[in-house]
């Protein structure tokens, strides 16, 4: 897949995740698919005592 196209798709998935258009689990699954199993450096967001990893892009 073209790298530019892949980056655009990943940006869209991240915007869906931020706006909660899709459940977080779905977005994480799609990001893992488009990142081909490679996890990008994750940012941790603390919500109470629970940490959630976000995928800023691959």
Buried (B, 14 or more C-beta within 10 A) or exposed (E): EEEEEBEEBBEEBBEBBEEEEBEEEEBBEBBBEBBEEEEBEEEEEEEEEEEEEBBEBB
